[in-house]
């Protein structure tokens, strides 16, 4: 085993952890420093073992996308105190801001419109990012059509667990 790469050693250790079919398993950043394909393989393996053998897993990670994929419940702990405890989706939904990224045909008109409506807009070269509440997205897009403000591309980004974490880390601690 001493001759194996870090990724191979991680896979061996993970296999050893599951070999006795534990009821509870503690995994501390099991995919840290792994190539994306190996990390994906290990996440899939962990999920399949969890489901097949009904294993409860306590999983620590700094990778919020991974936590969203693996965990049914998330706890954020600061200085020994639990500051958040819920499903990844429910925590992400506590951030009530959705971001719309547009490639408008006329960025100046879009910027003027957003400023007139007191909407937060960030312009980066030819793209614009507008932040608003999720329930306002539909009306915003309808109003752009009414104002003849067209766009070539659109991306609607709902809040993620990482957004929630950053909000908690930088606004409440």
Secondary structure, DSSP 8 states (H G I E B T S, - for coil): -TTS-HHHHHHHHHHHHHTT--SEEEEESTTTT--HHHHHHHHHHHHHHHHHHT-EEEEE-S-HHHHHHH-SSEEEEETTEEEEEE-HHHHHHTS--EEEEEEES-HHHHHHHHHHTT-EEEEETTEEEEEE-GGGHHHHHHHHHHTT--EEEEEEE---HHHHHHHHHHHT-
